[in-house]
Amino acid sequence: MAIEGLTYTYPAWSDRPLPALRQIDLALGAGLTIVGGDSGSGKSTLLRVCNGLVPHFHGGAFRGRAVVCGLDVLATPTRQLARHVGFVFQEPDMGFVRGTVAREVAFFPENLGLPRASIRRRVAEALEQTGIGDLASRRLSTLSGGERQRVALAAALAAGPSVVAMDEPMSQLDERGAAALTTTLCALADAGTTVLVAEHRLGDVPGARRVSLIDGRASEGPACDPVAPARPALRVTRPTDSAGSRASTPRAADGPTAWSLSGVTVGVGHRPVLEGVDLAGSAGEVVIVTGSNGSGKTTLLRTIAGLVGPLAGSVERHPGRVAYLPQEPGLLLHRNSVRAEVDQTLRWSQLAGSADDVLEILGLRALAERDPRDLSGGQRQRAALAVVLAGRPSLALLDEPTRGMDAAARTSLAGVLRRLAEAGAAVVAATHDVQLARELAGRVLRIEDGALVPDEGAPGRVGQTA
């Protein structure tokens, strides 16, 4: 893959007048390349050059040259590039067309007209590579966000691509899944595949190249050290202040009960994932829920929110506004500007004031007039957070709130959630993000083997009855 003098600007209607990529010169052969940079720096745009979505789908001004697998991107239709490039989007559901995991993974080999035996072999290999063989018969609608990400990768690998481009593939993976994905990517690279990954969470990987983007300009760093550091397990300890004592935390264990579950069985459809849950949260308290992909974190949050009913037991919520952030921010963003989205929340909540306050806190003031659909994944996540948090909720339920965020945005979010708790809101966040859990320093619960247990590194208050 070779890119020479590439400058790309999205079309005028996209509200992005400045070039997204500026004078990019990049040559990539077999191996793993990690693309870094803040949200909005051009990472996703660079990856979309690989399969021709930039410029064939998005339009805009494309100057310079890009060649992938010997094909000139500007002169080659995307359907032909797709035979060589496996692409995994930030939001994996964007590419799904079938109902079950196995059928989704088989979709591309079928479209290549391969023999049935070859299709079965490719599907089995792709499922094994991504560690989801046990999900083959599951419907996509029943999977967790992390499981869907791995299905998207399996579908890309089943095509037998020469190039794999992945946009934030670890944003919803647990620690085990992220480590397994890193192993898979290294194996692909060692086998001669060109692997290009844009990712905030991916640490140093032996022999990988580093490319950093700042305002659309690329700079290449040295290969990573030959010995990669071990990935930390999610064991959260409370921060200390400068004097070494325990820092204050957004927790009000003695405050009024904001929500409670009594004898609750949480499930997907008729399939229970958590049983006999007795749990409550107080006004002003932050509760953090961790656990492996598919363990039931999302379903637990949706049950607390009242979006799905429990299979058994009862759920109670204190009167007041309930805000729920789903894993897919696009589900909340339908208007033509970020400001319009936040203003609508304020109107629905019958609150006076301007959207500028929450936009400023989340670093969105400069993007206030932009269409949310034209934002990067991390920027879109922050816009969705602004929408749900602007209405001063009494209960905020956040599913993987730092998905696609850079470090600065994560710190801003932690500050917003602390202020919410200090103002009396109850906050429940399901996350794999170690740093966010540390910064919030609330009560940490882990889902293990269908049960809620306190995290080993933080004092727990599990089993509180309603």
N, C-alpha and C positions, 0 to 999 in steps of 0.2 A: 504494500500500500504506500503510495507516494502523494503528498500534497505539496504543491509549489505555488507560492505567492497568492494564496487564497484569501480573498476578502469577500465577506458575505453580509448582505443587509436584508432583513425581512421586508416584505412589501409595505407600502405606506399605510395601508389600512390596518396593519397589525399594531400601530402605535409604537413602533420601535425604530425611530429615525436613524439611530447610530448603528454602525456595523456591529454585528454579533461576533464576527471573526475578522481579525485584521492581520493581513500579511503572514498567514500561517505557512511555514515550511516544515514539513515533517515526513520522515521516511520510517516506515514500520515493517519489519519482517516478522518471522515466527517468534513467538514469545509473548510475555505479558507486559502490557503498558498500563500504568495507573494514571488516570487523568484527575488532577486536583484543581481546586479553585473554589471561591465563594459562590453562593447561589447567584445565578444571573451572569456568571463570568463567561459563559459560552460552551460549557462542557457538553450539554445535551445537543447543541447545534453541531458541534464537531462530530459527535457520534452519528448524527443523522446524515452527515455527508457520506458516511460509509455505505449506506444502503440507498442513497439517492433521494431520501425524503427531503433533504436539502440539496438541490432546489426544486425537484420535480413536484413534490406535494405542496410545500409551503410557498413556492414562488420566490419573488425577490430578485435582487441583483447579485450575481455570482461572477466574480472575477478571479482569474487564476486557473489552476488545473488540479484535478484530483483523479487518481487512477487506483482502482481497487481490483485485485486479481487480474490485472492486465486490461481492465475495462475502464474507459474514460467515463466518469460519473455523469458529466454533462450530456454525453452523447448516448448513454445507455439507459433504457427503460428500467424502472424500479423492479418490475417483475423478473427481469433478467438478473439484476444485481442480487435479488433475494435468493437466487439459487446458490450464491456463493457466500452471502453474509447472513449469519444468524443474529437477530436483533431482539433484545429484551428491554422493554420500556420501563420507565419509572412506575407506571401504573399498569401492571401486567394484564388486567382485564381488558385493556384496549385492544389486545391482539387475539382474544379468545373468540372462537366461532362455534365450538362444539359444547355438548352438555357434560360429558364425563372426562376424567383425566386421560385415560388411554386413547379415547377418540380424538381429544385435542392434540395429543402428542403425535398421533398418526396422520393428522391433517395434511402437513406439508409433504411427507413421503407419498401419500396418496395422490396429491396433485402433481407430483413428479412422474406419476404413472409407473411406479416401481412394482415388481411382483409382490403378491401378498406375503410370501414367506420373507422377503427382504424387509417389508414394512414391519412385520411382527418382530423381526430381529432388531431393527433400529429402535422400535418403541421400547423393547425390553432393555436394550443397552442404555438408552437415554434415561429411563426410569431408574436403573441401577446407578448410573453416574451421579444422579441428583438425589439419590437416597429416598425416593418416594414410591418404590415398588408396591408398598402396602396401600397406596392410595389409588391404584389403577382403576378400580371400579367406582370410586367416589364421584359424586356430582360436583362440578366446580363451585356451585353456589353454596356448598356446605363447608368449603375449605377456609382456613384462616388466611390472613394476608401473606404470611411467610410461606405457607404451603402453596399459595397461588404463584408466588414469585418463583418457586422451584419448578412448578409446572411449566411456567413460561420459558425457563431455561431448558427444560427437557424438550419442549416443542422445538426450540431453536436448534438444539443439538441433533435431533432426529433427522434434520435435513442434511447432516454431514457437511457443515459449512467449512470454508477455508478461513473465514474471518468471523469472530464472535465479538459483538459490541453490546455492552451491558450498561444500562443507565441506573445507577443507585441500586444494584441488585441486593444489597444487604440491609436496606432500610427497614425491613420488617422481619429479618431473621433473628432467631435467638443465637446465643453464643455457639452452641453446637452446630447449628445450621450454617452460621457464618464461617466457622472453621472448616466444615465439610465443603462449602462452596469454594473457599480458598484452595483447598486440596484439589478440587475438580478443575479449577482454572489453571493451576500449575501443571496438572497432568495434561490438559489440552495444549498448553504452551510447549511443554516438553515434547509432545507428539508432533509439533510442527504447525499448530494453529496460531494465527495472529489473534491475540485476545486484547481487546481494548475495553477498559473498565473505568467509568466515572463513579467515584465512591468517596464519601466522607469518612466511612468507618474502616476502610481497609488500611491496616498498618503496613509496615515494611514487609515485603515478601522477597525471599532470596532471588537475586538475579533480575528482578522486575525493573523496568524503566519508569521514570517519573516525568510527567509532563504537567506543568502548571499553567493555568490560564488566569490572566488578570485583564479585565475589560476587553476580552476577545483576543489578546496577544498571548502567544505561547512561548514558554521558556522550558528548556529541557534540563533536568537535573541528572545527577549520577545514578547509576544502578543502586538498588538497595544493598545493604550489607549482606554477606552470605549467610548470616545467622539471624533468623527472624525472632523477635521477642514473643514470648508466650502471650496468648490472648487472656485477659483477666476474666475470671468468673464474676458473675454479678453478685458480689457480696458487699453490701452497702454499709458504711460506717458514718456516724454523724460527724460533721465538720467541727473543728475547734476554733475558738477565737485566738487572737494574738497572744493571749496570756496562757493558752493551753487548756482552758476550761471548755466545757461543752457549750457550743453556740446555741442560741435560742432557735427554736424550730416552729414552723407554722402548724402547731398542733394544739387543739383545745379539747383534750380528752374529757374534761369536766363540763363542756358546753352542752347545749341541748342536742338531742339526737336529730340528725338531718336526714338519715336514711337507715333502713334496717332490713335484713333478710332473716326470716324465722323458719327453720326447717325446710329450706328451699332446695329443690333440685333444679339445676340449670341444664338446659339441653338444646341441641340443634334438631329441630323437628321433634321426633319422638325419641331421639338418642340422647340419654343423659351424659353430661361431661363432668358435672360436679353434683354431689348429693349430700344432703343433710347439712347445708350451709346455715350457720347461725352467726351473723356478722352485722355490725352497725358502725356508722361513722358519725362524727360530731361536727357541728358547725365550727368552722375555723380550722378543721383538721385536713391534712393531706394524707391520703392513702395511696400507696404505690403497689401495683399488682404486677408481678413478673411471672415467668413460666415459659415453657417451650412452645414452639409453634403448634397450634392445634390443641393446646391444653384447656382452652375455654375462657381466655381473658376477654376477648371481644364479646362473647355471649354473656359473660358475667356483667360487663358494663351495660349492655343492652337490656339486661334484666333489671338492673338497678334503675335504669332510665325509664322503664315501662314500655320500651319498644317491642319487647317480646315478653310473654307471660311465663312464669315458672311452671315447670312440669308438676311441682308439688310445693307446698308451703306458701308463705305470704311475703309480700314486699310492701314496705311503707316508705313514703317520702314526705318530709315536712313541706307544707305549702310554699310555693315560690317557683321562680323560673328555673327549669332544668335545661342546661346546655349540653349537647352531645356532639363531640367531634368524631366522625367516622375515620377509618383509615384512608378512604378515598376522598381527598378534599374537593374534587370536582363535583361531588354530590351536593355541595352547599353553595356553589358559585354559579349563578345564572344571569347576573346583570352585566351591564357593559362597562363597569368600572369598579375598582376595589372600594372607592368611597361610597358608591351607590349601594354596594352590598352591606357595608357597615351602617349606613344611614337607615336602611330598611330594618335592620335589627333594632335600632334605637326607636324607630316608629312603632314596631310591633311591641316593644317593651314599654312604650309610652314614657320614654325617658327624654328629658331635655339635654341639650349639650351637642357637641360637635364630634364627628368621627375622628378628628385630628388627634385626640388624646391617645386612643388605643393604637392608631396608625403610627404615631410617633414612638410609642413604647416598643412596638414590634418592628421598627425600622422600615415602615411602609409609606412614609410621607411622600417620598419621591416617586412612588408607584401608585399614588392615590387615584390618578385618572386613567391608569392602564386597564385594559380588559384583562380579567383574571385568566382567561384562556391563553393569553400571550405571555404569561409569566413562566419562569422556570419552576421546576417541581418544588424546590425549597421555598420560593417566593409564594407559590400558590398555597403551600401548607400554612405559611404565616397569615395569608389573606383569610383562609378558612378559620384560623384561630381568632383573628380579629372579629370575624362575623359572630362566632359563638360566644366570645367573651365580652363583647361590647355592651351587652344588655344587663350587666351586673347580675349574673346568675347566682342563685342561692345554692345550687348544686351543679358543678362542672365535671363532666365525665369525658375523658380525653383518651382516645385510642391511638397509640404510637404518635404522640404530638410532635416529636422532633424529626419525623420522617423527612429525609432530604435536606435537613437544616445544617448549616455550617456552625462552627463553635460560637460565633458572636450571636447568631440568632437563638441558639439554645440558651445562652446566658440571659438574653432578653426575656425569653419565655419563662424561665425559672423565676425571674423578678416579677413578672406579671402574676404568676400563680401564687407567689408568696404574698403579694399585695391583696389578691382575692381572698386568700385564707385569713389574712389579718383583718379584712373587712367583714369576716364572718361567714364566708362561703365555705362549703364543703367541697373538696377536690378529690377526685379519684382518677388516677392516671395508670393506664396499662402501657408498659414500656420495656424495651430491651436496652435502653440507653443508660449505661452505667453512670455517666457523668450527670445526667439530669437527675437520676435518683439520688446521687450524692448531694447535689446542690439543693434539692427540695428537702431532703432529710426528714421525710415524714415516716409514718408507719409503713413498713415494707412487708408485704405478704407474697408468698410464692405458691403457685399451683403445682403440686406434685402428685402424680398418681390419683388424680380426681379429688384431691383434698387441698384445702388452704392451710398453709403452715407459715409461721413467722420466718423471715429471712434470717440466716444464721448470724449476720453481722449487725442486725438492728433489733432492738427490743420490740416484741410484738404484742398485740392486744387482740389475739385471734379468738373467735368463738363468743364474742359479745352478743348477747341476745337482744332482741328488740325491746 
